[in-house]
Amino acid sequence: MTENYTTNENKQLELLTDLYEFTMAQAYFQSEMFAPATFSLFIRDYPPNRGYFISAGLESVLDYLEQVHYTEDDLDYLASTGLFSDDFLHFLGNLRFSGDVHAIPEGRLFFKDEPIVEVTAPIIEGQLMESFVINAINLQVTLATKVSRCVHAARGRNVVDFSLRRTQGIDAGLKLARAGYIAGLAGTSNVLAGKIYRIPVSGTMAHSFITSFKEETDAFRAYAAAFGDETVLLIDTYDTVTGAEKAIEVAREMRQNGRRLKGVRLDSGDMTQLSKQVRKLMDEAGFADVKIFVSGGFDEFKISDSLANGAAIDAFGVGTKMGVSADSPYTDIAYKLVQYDGRPVLKLSSGKKTLVAEKQVFRIKDHRRLVNDIISVRDDEAEGEILLKPVMKDGRRLQPPEALTDIRQRFEGEFSRLGDDVKAIENPAEFMVEISPELEKLQDKVVHRVIEKELGES
Amino acid sequence: MTENYTTNENKQLELLTDLYEFTMAQAYFQSEMFAPATFSLFIRDYPPNRGYFISAGLESVLDYLEQVHYTEDDLDYLASTGLFSDDFLHFLGNLRFSGDVHAIPEGRLFFKDEPIVEVTAPIIEGQLMESFVINAINLQVTLATKVSRCVHAARGRNVVDFSLRRTQGIDAGLKLARAGYIAGLAGTSNVLAGKIYRIPVSGTMAHSFITSFKEETDAFRAYAAAFGDETVLLIDTYDTVTGAEKAIEVAREMRQNGRRLKGVRLDSGDMTQLSKQVRKLMDEAGFADVKIFVSGGFDEFKISDSLANGAAIDAFGVGTKMGVSADSPYTDIAYKLVQYDGRPVLKLSSGKKTLVAEKQVFRIKDHRRLVNDIISVRDDEAEGEILLKPVMKDGRRLQPPEALTDIRQRFEGEFSRLGDDVKAIENPAEFMVEISPELEKLQDKVVHRVIEKELGES
């Protein structure tokens, strides 16, 4: 059985794609279409209350593109569908990704309509990569952006990822921690993510720990005996205020033994009100240094409300709602063919716009902040910082993987220069993104050509 | 690099857990607490518009429990956190899951507060499994339940999974197809899921295929040449009605060659209206047998609306909103200690109820439909069908994995006996779930004992 099969370091994911990628590939093959094509990945619109996105997930994509190939077992499975010819399957068996990739590095901000990744490769190769590229980037962009909102709302207090138990599966649990660390998480409860990505891990106890002891105070003492100065006590199992009083009792015992209680955690009830009560109890008992951690249903909105109401909270454990990006669990991301055999192309389907051709994004900044972006054709020599960098050439990466801490610093630096109005967690302002005159002109030309040819209008 | 590392058939996921499972384990270890504990997994409440859940994900859990163990590499990592003693890590290195599991088989309906899985094991073992058990069951229950709503709304028309590109990661993409197949999907676009789980796969072409050709009709011809009677043409790239006319042209050419066009797909615009127009064009041209497939933003609500408005749709490709269960991307699922060393336990945290002790669910049916459920203590000899079955004993499964088709049939049979009011996709009625007098009495006794002991009240 392979019930929890998902991936072994990208080595067995070549079939993790939509069947139509293979059917199209066979039709291209039979039509002898092997010319280079450029596919552009972008997000069509902002989800509710979003004014920016964080680039994340590129490392997964590059890792995949370098490794992808079809095994005998894969070809046997495809043959079993009865859809594919022997000569096409033979061709597929020899296929490796040989294309070029331009991309916005991880940790940078980007905005709607901007190309995040552009893949230029023989059309079959570019087509076959579609499903994985979209999935990987969509996941980490969605999660990084959500986490950054929680971190921003916490105004300098630590936000720790507690989401593993309710993320949508294993991959999401790991990637939440990775993408979230880029976006400012202080750490994660996810031990495997901590190990793989070298992210700080944290955690103390659950209610089950408390209830397994005959008395709450016994549980507190047992934990303190095992962890000393690292002890954070969960105090809401029976009643938060009573729990705080018992924690103070244990803190006094610890002090007599030369130890200090690090903190208490609240996980239910009106945490704004309770945090103030507990703070007062702690302070009055001479434990002003004991921190108050909270968890239980937090997201950027609840964090923001609690702080606006004067909650005495030192750090947030944020779980489910952040882990699934509950208010906006996906983005309107698309991977579209924008050029084939040197010819810029687009679709006209109602309500969905695609910018043609190979593109570049130019970022205009003054000394303090980001001013606006300009989307143009790739070889434009406009002013501004170039966002899309060459990251893969002829199927080989141009740089080794980046350290996650470097990506995190890049994000931190750029986010500090984004206007507060764009960062607002409700009704953010829209960052200015312009289309260059060159791209606008080309776009118009292609639209007119298509309308004339396909719809018989002029 | 191990960027897309998630799992190799559950063999490297023992650290996919929250750090506090290990810190609690060490505290139990140091307190010499090795007695058996029972943990109960249940969902506390219905998400909006949900009146039932489908049991799914148990296979992942059993697979995990049979394999989980800690390698030298794991122990080295845990040691590097500075939190764990050598004797505890040594103990962990020898640990295997040796407990018993009772569970509701996959494919059955269950309701809020009902235990889905109960794990009885030495407390450290039961505790360490928490994060994985919750994650695996939450994911597949959430997705199976969402898919069943889409299938129910489609009133007998096929629903095919198109969600891979926007599921929250790789694991979610695979499990959507698996859990969704239990819940009635006709098939999936996800090739790897098709291969692993033996689910029918389907798919034809994207807009990129159309735009890569100089003319839309050329693209249609090329696809028809490659796939003959399996051809479904995507007709909305430039304009749906014009696209339908071109499809009719190609269908006529196919007919002359002894072939028939299988269908057309619409992916944008007002698909209720457009489907009627396209149906009329096809019928008038003598192609009444050409099917109309639709995709693009469908979920149970949009499916239901389109059919209520007389859309001429034969099958639905359903993607993102189903794939992430967009209207309800998680459940309020919990894994709680309910008994330790023979003593029933609970927490009192405000607003969160846990039913104590080892339990059983009894299902009362008449000859046509499900009447009500009764939650009781495990050894109650109440009337009704027993839902929780023994599935693992001393760490070994009691039955081999079930065939997915058997689980699907079980679901189909039971769902057909659930009242339409409970299945309603908006404002469903609540299915009656009672607590037995025995459990009620025990629960009261434990609550009183806890209040007296922990809060000093009587």
Interface residues (C-beta under 8 A of the other chain):
Chain A: M1 T2 E3 N4 Y5 T6 T7 N8 E9 N10 L13 L15 L16 T17 D18 L19 Y20 E21 F22 T23 M24 Q26 A27 Y28 Q30 S31 M33 A37 F39 E59 S60 D63 Y64 Y77 L78 T81 L83 I123 Q127 E130 S131 I134 N135 A136 N138 L139 T142 F162 L164 R165 R166 T167 Q168 G169 I170 D171 A172 G173 L174 K175 S189 N190 V191 L192 G194 K195 I196 V201 S202 G203 T204 M205 A206 H207 S208 F209 I210 T211 S212 K214 E215 E216 A222 Y223 A225 A226 F227 E230 D236 T237 Y238 D239 T242 D267 S268 G269 T320 K321 G323 V324 S325 A326 P329 Y330 T331 I333 Y335 K336 L337 Y340 R343 V345 L346 K347 L348 S349 S350 G351 K352 P401 V450 I451 K453 E454 L455 G456
Chain B: M1 T2 E3 N4 Y5 T6 T7 N8 E9 N10 L13 L15 L16 T17 D18 L19 Y20 E21 F22 T23 M24 Q26 A27 Y28 Q30 S31 M33 A37 F39 E59 S60 D63 Y64 D74 Y77 L78 T81 L83 I123 Q127 E130 S131 I134 N135 A136 N138 L139 T142 F162 L164 R165 R166 T167 Q168 G169 I170 D171 A172 G173 L174 K175 S189 N190 V191 L192 G194 K195 I196 V201 S202 G203 T204 M205 A206 H207 S208 F209 I210 T211 S212 K214 E215 E216 A222 Y223 A225 A226 F227 E230 D236 T237 Y238 D239 T242 D267 S268 G269 T320 K321 G323 V324 S325 A326 P329 Y330 T331 I333 Y335 K336 L337 Y340 R343 V345 L346 K347 L348 S349 S350 G351 K352 P401 V450 I451 K453 E454 L455 G456
